[in-house]
């Protein structure tokens, strides 16, 4: 497989993952994704931002989130996110430390 085809397939897979999380499974909470998989929608938007910055594109966290979520993040939270339980928050603290390297 040539590099261009690989890149196109990877991009298609990313778009499908994004659509799945944003359109089909809005019920799945970010905190549950992070606790179970070690990443969430915010991680995906951060990785998008980091890829843009590596290519010299000026993008901040809020811009990346709006691109990924298709709306301002606060709007997404108000429409789709519920309050996390104490158990979820405790598990999140551990998952965040294990999986996220903030820059």
C-alpha positions as CSV (number, residue, x, y, z in Angstrom):
1,X,0.0,0.0,0.0
2,X,1.4,3.4,-0.9
3,X,1.6,6.2,1.7
4,X,-1.1,8.4,0.3
5,X,-3.6,5.5,0.3
6,X,-2.7,4.7,3.9
7,X,-3.1,8.3,4.9
8,X,-6.6,8.4,3.2
9,X,-7.6,5.2,5.0
10,X,-6.5,6.5,8.3
11,X,-8.3,9.8,7.8
12,X,-11.5,7.9,6.8
13,X,-11.2,5.7,10.0
14,X,-10.8,8.9,12.1
15,X,-13.8,10.5,10.5
16,X,-15.9,7.4,11.1
17,X,-14.8,7.2,14.8
18,X,-15.6,10.9,15.2
19,X,-19.1,10.5,13.6
20,X,-19.7,7.4,15.8
21,X,-18.9,9.3,19.0
22,X,-20.6,12.5,18.0
23,X,-23.7,11.3,16.2
24,X,-24.5,7.7,17.1
25,X,-23.2,7.4,20.7
26,X,-23.7,10.8,22.3
27,X,-25.0,8.9,25.3
28,X,-21.4,7.6,26.0
29,X,-19.9,10.0,28.5
30,X,-16.3,11.3,28.1
31,X,-15.5,10.3,31.6
32,X,-16.6,6.7,30.9
33,X,-14.5,6.6,27.7
34,X,-11.5,7.9,29.6
35,X,-12.0,5.5,32.5
36,X,-12.4,2.5,30.2
37,X,-10.2,3.3,27.2
38,X,-7.7,5.9,28.4
39,X,-8.9,8.5,26.0
40,X,-12.0,10.5,25.3
41,X,-13.4,13.1,22.8
42,X,-11.3,15.8,24.4
43,X,-8.2,13.7,23.8
44,X,-9.1,13.3,20.2
45,X,-9.6,17.1,19.8
46,X,-6.2,17.7,21.6
47,X,-4.5,15.2,19.2
48,X,-6.0,17.1,16.3
49,X,-4.7,20.4,17.7
50,X,-1.3,18.9,18.3
51,X,-1.2,17.6,14.7
52,X,-2.2,21.1,13.4
53,X,0.5,22.8,15.5
54,X,3.2,20.3,14.3
55,X,2.3,21.6,10.8
56,X,2.6,25.2,11.8
57,X,-1.2,25.8,12.0
58,X,-2.1,28.1,14.9
59,X,-4.9,26.4,16.9
60,X,-5.8,26.5,20.5
61,X,-7.7,23.9,22.6
62,X,-11.1,25.6,22.3
63,X,-10.8,25.9,18.5
64,X,-9.8,22.2,18.2
65,X,-12.7,21.2,20.4
66,X,-15.2,23.2,18.4
67,X,-13.9,21.6,15.2
68,X,-14.1,18.1,16.7
69,X,-17.4,18.6,18.5
70,X,-19.0,20.6,15.7
71,X,-20.1,23.2,18.2
72,X,-18.6,25.0,21.2
73,X,-17.6,22.6,23.9
74,X,-19.9,24.2,26.5
75,X,-22.9,23.6,24.2
76,X,-21.9,20.0,23.8
77,X,-21.6,19.6,27.6
78,X,-25.0,21.1,28.3
79,X,-26.7,18.9,25.6
80,X,-25.0,15.6,26.2
81,X,-23.0,15.4,29.4
82,X,-24.3,14.4,32.8
83,X,-22.9,14.9,36.2
84,X,-20.2,12.4,37.1
85,X,-20.5,10.2,40.1
86,X,-17.9,10.1,42.9
87,X,-16.8,6.7,41.6
88,X,-16.5,8.0,38.1
89,X,-14.4,11.0,39.2
90,X,-12.1,8.8,41.3
91,X,-11.5,6.4,38.4
92,X,-11.0,9.4,36.1
93,X,-8.3,10.8,38.3
94,X,-6.4,7.6,38.0
95,X,-7.0,7.2,34.2
96,X,-6.0,10.8,33.6
97,X,-2.7,10.4,35.4
98,X,-2.0,7.2,33.6
99,X,-2.9,8.3,30.1
100,X,-2.6,12.0,29.6
101,X,0.6,13.9,29.3
102,X,-0.4,17.6,29.4
103,X,2.1,19.8,27.6
